[in-house]
């Protein structure tokens, strides 16, 4: 009866210690997410409710929608089935995504490994040995003898998490796993935006090459006219040479454009997980895309909850904060319970028979007394690293706001720039037509024709570039706002809901 009562008391005491170690408060500061910035706007002053419009393809007005949500598959807003297929291919084959997913799996397993310290550790042991035993260890004059000793047992140990050091360790591991989740989301966003921007670049280069070839055709026709006039004696040879030089200069711009096109093709191949030689060259034109008419613009207070890089830095800050608790707990007492249960016998055949059982139970308390300042220095280091992570978080937030502000102003300015470029192109085209008619009637000299040709060529290429910039600006805005990952429901990542946007005014 007494033995049963003592066993019950020991079990109750052990249960109480286990409960205390799990439920006790953890030392170190509890993590508090940084407050969202007080800014209620991205830029100083007021942005217009919509951009300027130009009566050309890609010149449509775009309306800013403050507080509207961004779709998870934002690329569908461009109305290109080919772009959607390329992104689907890239998401399935791009190696960096696979690498980031593997890193996320590793981080999750590290969390599980850290949680294992919450439980007692059991180790099975078995050994046998033959030894010469000194008789003097038994009694004076007792003869020595040789004996076999066989042992089998289970070792148990448990370190009580009295001050929450292990809980802070697991908290840090969980924060690292969440950081990796957001790193994966950032890689996802970078891949999709890079691929979309590359297709716009390809389309722009194709259109620039087509425009250059049209200009080459015009200049070839003019060269034929000048050569005919020279043969008739109405134009000097210098006019022929000037037009040949102008034609050669225009043709010389084609190899550079074709090289840029080849580089973009190669980049598109790699982004879709293929070798450049194996990829099928994609042919795009800016007319293949639809410029999104409505642009969702997240509220400033919601941006920090939606940008993957900001959330990743927040998780890094949380891990650094947990490290302070770990360093603090290492300065405090550690209580460890150990025990061994098993059997021991001089004959292997009787190892498991009654009477061969052995056991021991012990408890140890360890308190660092003098470490040469090591533990205190490590805690101060952890505090400094937390301060560093906090400063880096503020920097990432500032850069995020800068990205959005830069893109919003670019959307407005580039829309007006396209209008100006279109006016310039119309004027250059009209000027070239007029000068060519005047030259044919003898009312204009050949130098005027050359100048008009150069102006038209420059205006045509600039107009294509200005149109492409509007598409690229839109892609950049979607990237700066976080890419809408919180509205995407695909497998392979930890789903973390974005914080509820706080009230604010975007402009």
Long-range contacts (C-beta under 8 A, 24 or more apart in sequence): 14-337, 17-160, 17-335, 17-337, 18-158, 18-160, 20-160, 20-162, 21-160, 21-161, 21-162, 22-118, 22-161, 24-161, 24-162, 24-163, 24-164, 25-164, 26-163, 26-164, 26-165, 26-167, 26-168, 26-325, 26-329, 27-163, 27-164, 27-165, 27-168, 27-325, 27-328, 27-329, 27-332, 28-164, 28-168, 28-321, 28-322, 28-324, 28-325, 28-326, 28-327, 28-328, 28-329, 29-321, 29-324, 29-325, 31-171, 31-317, 31-318, 31-321, 31-322, 33-314, 34-304, 34-314, 34-317, 34-390, 34-393, 34-394, 36-300, 36-301, 36-302, 36-304, 36-305, 36-502, 37-300, 37-301, 37-304, 37-397, 37-401, 39-300, 39-401, 40-300, 40-301, 40-504, 40-505, 40-506, 41-300, 41-505, 41-506, 41-507, 42-297, 42-300, 42-401, 42-404, 42-405, 42-408, 42-506, 42-507, 43-405, 43-408, 43-409, 43-507, 45-507, 46-507, 47-408, 47-409, 47-412, 47-507, 48-412, 51-411, 51-412, 51-415, 51-416, 52-412, 52-415, 52-416, 52-418, 52-419, 53-415, 53-419, 54-415, 54-418, 54-419, 54-422, 55-422, 56-418, 56-422, 56-463, 56-467, 57-286, 57-287, 57-467, 58-286, 58-287, 58-289, 58-291, 58-418, 58-467, 58-468, 58-470, 58-471, 59-291, 59-415, 59-418, 59-419, 59-422, 59-467, 59-470, 60-291, 60-293, 61-293, 61-415, 62-291, 62-292, 62-293, 62-294, 62-295, 62-411, 62-415, 62-470, 62-474, 63-293, 63-294, 63-295, 64-295, 64-297, 64-408, 64-506, 65-294, 65-295, 65-296, 65-297, 66-297, 66-299, 66-505, 66-506, 66-507, 67-297, 67-298, 67-299, 67-501, 67-506, 68-294, 68-296, 68-297, 69-296, 69-298, 69-484, 69-487, 70-296, 70-298, 70-478, 70-481, 70-482, 70-483, 70-484, 70-487, 71-484, 71-487, 72-483, 72-484, 72-485, 72-486, 72-487, 72-488, 72-489, 73-484, 73-488, 74-478, 74-483, 74-484, 75-192, 75-196, 77-290, 77-292, 78-196, 78-289, 78-290, 78-291, 78-292, 78-471, 79-289, 79-290, 80-199, 80-288, 80-289, 80-290, 82-199, 82-282, 82-284, 82-288, 83-195, 83-196, 83-199, 83-289, 86-195, 86-199, 86-268, 86-272, 86-282, 87-192, 87-195, 87-196, 89-272, 89-273, 90-191, 90-192, 90-195, 90-271, 90-272, 90-273, 91-188, 91-191, 91-192, 92-273, 93-272, 93-273, 93-274, 94-191, 94-271, 94-272, 94-273, 95-273, 96-187, 96-191, 97-184, 97-187, 97-188, 97-191, 100-180, 100-183, 100-184, 100-187, 101-184, 101-492, 101-493, 103-180, 103-183, 103-184, 104-177, 104-180, 104-181, 104-184, 104-493, 104-494, 107-173, 107-176, 107-177, 107-179, 107-180, 107-181, 108-177, 110-173, 110-176, 110-177, 111-170, 111-173, 111-174, 111-177, 114-166, 114-169, 114-170, 114-173, 115-170, 117-159, 117-161, 117-166, 117-169, 117-170, 118-161, 118-166, 118-170, 119-158, 120-156, 120-157, 120-158, 121-156, 121-157, 121-158, 122-154, 122-155, 122-156, 123-154, 123-155, 123-156, 124-153, 124-154, 124-155, 125-151, 125-152, 125-153, 125-154, 125-155, 125-342, 126-151, 126-152, 126-153, 127-151, 128-348, 147-346, 148-346, 148-347, 148-348, 149-344, 149-345, 149-346, 150-344, 150-345, 150-346, 150-347, 150-348, 150-351, 151-342, 151-343, 151-344, 152-342, 152-343, 152-351, 152-352, 153-340, 153-341, 153-342, 153-343, 153-344, 153-358, 154-340, 154-341, 154-342, 155-338, 155-339, 155-340, 156-337, 156-338, 156-339, 156-340, 156-341, 157-336, 157-337, 157-338, 157-339, 158-336, 158-337, 158-338, 159-334, 159-335, 159-336, 159-337, 160-334, 160-335, 160-336, 160-337, 162-332, 162-333, 162-334, 162-335, 163-328, 163-329, 163-332, 164-325, 164-329, 165-325, 165-326, 165-328, 165-329, 165-330, 165-332, 166-329, 167-325, 168-322, 168-323, 168-324, 168-325, 168-326, 168-329, 169-322, 169-326, 171-318, 171-319, 171-322, 171-325, 172-318, 172-319, 172-322, 172-323, 172-326, 173-319, 175-315, 175-316, 175-318, 175-319, 175-322, 176-315, 176-319, 177-494, 178-311, 178-315, 178-318, 178-494, 178-496, 179-312, 179-315, 179-316, 179-319, 181-493, 181-494, 181-496, 182-308, 182-309, 182-311, 182-312, 182-315, 182-496, 183-308, 183-312, 184-493, 185-308, 185-311, 185-483, 185-485, 185-493, 186-308, 186-309, 186-312, 188-483, 188-485, 188-493, 189-308, 189-479, 189-482, 189-483, 189-485, 190-479, 191-271, 192-483, 193-475, 193-476, 193-478, 193-479, 193-483, 194-271, 195-268, 195-271, 195-272, 196-475, 197-472, 197-475, 197-476, 198-264, 198-267, 198-268, 198-271, 199-268, 199-282, 199-284, 200-284, 200-286, 200-289, 200-468, 200-471, 200-472, 200-475, 201-260, 201-264, 201-468, 201-472, 202-261, 202-264, 202-265, 202-268, 202-282, 202-283, 202-284, 203-284, 203-285, 203-286, 203-288, 203-289, 203-468, 204-286, 204-464, 204-465, 204-467, 204-468, 205-257, 205-260, 205-261, 205-264, 206-261, 206-283, 206-284, 206-285, 207-285, 207-286, 207-464, 207-467, 207-468, 208-257, 208-461, 208-464, 208-465, 209-254, 209-257, 209-258, 209-261, 211-460, 211-461, 211-464, 212-250, 212-253, 212-254, 212-257, 212-457, 212-461, 213-254, 214-460, 215-250, 215-453, 215-456, 215-457, 215-460, 216-247, 216-250, 216-251, 216-254, 218-453, 219-243, 219-246, 219-247, 219-250, 219-453, 220-247, 222-436, 222-449, 222-453, 223-247, 225-440, 226-446, 235-446, 239-446, 242-446, 242-447, 242-450, 243-446, 243-450, 246-450, 246-453, 246-454, 250-457, 286-464, 286-467, 286-468, 286-471, 289-471, 291-470, 291-471, 291-474, 292-474, 295-411, 295-474, 295-477, 296-481, 297-404, 297-408, 297-477, 297-481, 297-506, 298-481, 298-482, 298-501, 298-506, 299-501, 299-502, 299-503, 299-504, 299-505, 299-506, 300-401, 300-504, 300-506, 301-501, 301-502, 301-503, 301-504, 302-498, 302-499, 302-501, 302-502, 302-504, 303-400, 303-401, 303-404, 303-481, 303-482, 304-397, 304-400, 305-498, 305-499, 305-501, 306-481, 306-482, 306-485, 306-486, 306-498, 307-396, 307-400, 307-481, 307-482, 308-482, 308-483, 308-485, 309-396, 309-400, 310-393, 310-396, 310-397, 310-400, 311-496, 313-389, 313-392, 313-393, 313-396, 314-393, 316-389, 316-392, 316-393, 317-386, 317-389, 317-390, 317-392, 317-393, 319-389, 320-382, 320-385, 320-386, 320-388, 320-389, 320-390, 321-386, 321-389, 323-382, 323-385, 323-386, 324-379, 324-382, 324-383, 324-386, 326-382, 327-375, 327-378, 327-379, 327-381, 327-382, 328-379, 330-368, 330-375, 330-378, 331-368, 331-375, 331-376, 331-379, 332-367, 333-365, 333-366, 333-367, 334-365, 334-366, 334-367, 335-363, 335-364, 335-365, 336-363, 336-364, 336-365, 336-366, 337-361, 337-362, 337-363, 338-362, 338-363, 338-364, 400-480, 403-476, 403-479, 403-480, 404-477, 404-480, 404-481, 406-480, 407-473, 407-476, 407-477, 407-480, 408-477, 410-469, 410-473, 410-476, 411-470, 411-473, 411-474, 411-477, 414-466, 414-469, 414-470, 414-473, 415-470, 417-466, 417-469, 418-463, 418-466, 418-467, 418-469, 418-470, 421-459, 421-462, 421-463, 421-466, 422-463, 422-466, 424-459, 424-462, 424-463, 425-456, 425-459, 425-460, 425-462, 425-463, 427-459, 428-452, 428-455, 428-456, 428-458, 428-459, 428-460, 429-456, 429-459, 431-455, 431-456, 432-456
